[in-house]
């Protein structure tokens, strides 16, 4: 089922969502013993921020997302990056049992979920994945920093207040990046029989106003986007809220929560 992240939202997502550091993919190779013989599945792949770089580490990747517009951007990103070993599939986590029928049980080196697990039924998903992955393979739940409006800096707090006033609602959840969600995922992975570990990469970056506004627009469903005639006013409102707190520095904490299957199964 599509979630409303199509059209312009997919465009914003492709343009403004940050990629993942190479160290994250190094960790996946080490934890799961990935080789050029492996197949990977990237669930909720969006515009390919995980799928495309992961393709350089394995034989093939299946990128799965419910939004065709997201997949269209991902396909173009793969073509531009010379990654010809990716298959793109319109689907959701509910389609994992069907993937087992196509790929075969015990056929996958890793299933990655990049900051999309909060849209999925993770308990059911982890149980379904447990028979899809090979011995020593597993699941990697990736988060790529806290949402721009949920950080602890003055500019982020100002952005949060601005968005709540504009949208007329409290700012939403942390998209699975909060510790409560990660603990819930750890418990669920362990219950599905996986050996659970956490890996972190931290770095600092500085954003400009365009990147802040674009990052916000990439996180809104199509029906919550400011209409085009109001887009300039929205940008001005964000500018007035956060400019007194420039520069817009982020301390980004990237996490990989890995669940490794028993290597003797």
N, C-alpha and C positions, 0 to 999 in steps of 0.2 A: 504494500500500500504506500502511495506517495505521501510525503509529509509536508508538501507545500514549498519545498526548497528548489524551485524551478525558475525558469526565465531569468530575470535580472538577479535574483538571489544567487543562482548558480554562477552567473558572471562575476558577481562580487566575491563569491567564495573562491573562485579560481584566481582572481587577481590579488586578493588581500589576505587569505589565510596563509600563515607562515608554514614553511616546510619543516621537516624533522631533521635534526642533526645526524650526520653519518654515524656517530657513536651509537645511536639507537639501533641501527641496522647491524652494526658490528656485534652488539649484544645479542641480537636475535640469532645471528649465525653461530655464536659461541654456545648459547643456551641450548639450541635445538640441533646443533651439528648440521646446519644447512649446507648443502652442496649443490653443484650444478646439475645433479640428478633429481632434485626435489621440485615438487609442485607446492605452491602456496595459494591461499585464498584470502582476499582482503574484503571483509564484510563492511558495508556502509562506506564504500571506498571514496565517495564524493568525487572530487575532481582529480584524484590520483596522487595526493601528497605522500601516501605510503606505497601505493601500488607500483608506481613507476620506479622509484629507487630500489624497491624490493626486487623488482624484476631482474636487476643486474646481479643479484646474489643467487638466483635459483634458475631452474630450467624453464618454468612457466608460472604465471600468476593468473588466477581468476578474480577479476574485480567485480564485486556485486554491490548494486545500489538501487533503491527504488525509483530514483529520479533519472529519466532519460537525458535531461539537460545536463545533469552532473556528469553522466557517462560520456556525453558528447565532448565536454571539455577535457575529461580524462583521456579520451581516445586521442584528441589532438595533442595533448601534452606528451603522450607516449610516442606519437609519430615524430614530434619535434625533438624528443630525446633519443630517438633511434631504438626504442624498446618495441620489438616486434613479437615478443613472447608473452603477450597479455591477451586474454579473452575477457570481454566485457559482457556482463549479464544483468538484466533488469530483474531484481529480486530483493528479498529481505532475509533476515535470520530464519524466518519460518521455512525458507527453501533449502536449508542445510540438509535435511533428510533426502531431498531430491538430488543434491550434489553428491551425497554418498552413493546414490544409485548410478550416477554418471561417472564419477571418478573412482568409486570403489572404496570399501572400508580399508583403513590403514594405508591410504595412498598419499596423504598430505603431510608435508613437513611442518607447516605452521599455518594457523588461521589468525590473521591480525584484525583488530577492531580499533580504528583510530578515532578517538573522541566521538564515538557514535553509540556506545553501549547503552547509554541512558534511553535510547529509543527502542531497545530490544528486551526481550524476555530472557535475561541472562541465565537464570537457572535452567530453563529448557534448552537454551543454546549450548551451554557447557556440556550438558549430558549428551546432546546430539553430536557435538564435535568429538567427544571422547572416543568414538569408534571410527571417526573419519581420519584422524591423524595416525601416523605411523608410530611405532615404539620410539621413544626419545623425542618425538615431535610434540606439538601442543598449541596453546593459545597465547597470544600476546595482546593485552589491552593497553593501548597507548593513549596518553593524554599529553597535550602540547601546550601546557601553561594554563593559567586561570583566565577565564573570560575577561576582556578589557574592563568591563564595568564591575568586576568582583574582586579587584586587586586592592592592596592596602595603601596605595599611594594617594596623595591629595588629588591628583588629576583624575584618578580612577573613581574616587568617591564623588567628585564633582560630576563626572560623566554619569555615574549611577543616578544621582539626583536629577540630572537633566533628562535622562531617559524615562525615569518614573513620572516626571511631570509631563513629558511629551506624550507618552503612551497611556497615562492615566492608570497604570498598574504598578505594583512593586516589581523591581527587577527580578528576573527569574532565577532558576536553579543554576548551579555551577557546572552543568553539562558533564557530570561524572568526575570532575577534577577534585572534589572535596574529599577529605579523609573519610567521612562517613560512607560515601559511595565506594571508595577503594576498599575499605574494610569489608563491606558487603560483597564485593566482587571476590576478594580473597577467600572469604568463607564459602562462597558458592563454587569457586574453582576447586577448593580442597574437597568439598562434598562430592564433586564429580570425579574425584580420584586423581587430581593433578597435584604435582609437587610445585608449590608456589614460591616465587621469589620476586623481589622488586629491584629495579635498576633505575638510576636517576642520571640525568644530564642537566646541568644548570648553565645558563648564560645570561648576559645582560644585553638588551637592545634598546634603541631609541626610535620612537615612532614620530611621524609627522601628522599633521591634522588630517590629511587625506587618508592615511592608513588607519587612523582611529575611526573616522566616519565610515570608511569602507568595511572595516572589521565589524562594526555594529550592523551595517546593512546586510552583511553576509550571514548574520545570525538570526535575522528576522524572517518569518514566513512571508510569502508573497502578499498575503492579505493584511500584514502589519507594516509593510513598507510605506514610508511617506510617499504619496503620489508624486510623480515627476514635477508638477508645478510647485510642490511644497519642498522639494529637495534642497534648494538653495537656502530656504529659511531654516530647515533642519540643520544644515551644516553651520549656518551662522549661530544658531542656538548652542550647538556643541562647542563652537569656537569660543563664544563668550563665556561658557561655563568652565572650560578647561585651560584657556590661554593663560590665566593668572598663575597656573601651576606648572607651566613649561619649565624645563623640557619634559617630554612624556617618556620617561624611562621605565622599562619593564625588566623585572628580574624573573626570567622564564624558567620554570621547573618542568622539565619533560620527564615523564615516568613511563616505564614499561613494566607492567605487572604480567609476569609470565607464569603460565601453568604448564608444566612439562609432564608428559605421559611416561609411565613406567617403561624403561628401556627394554625390559624383558618380556613385555606383553606381546 
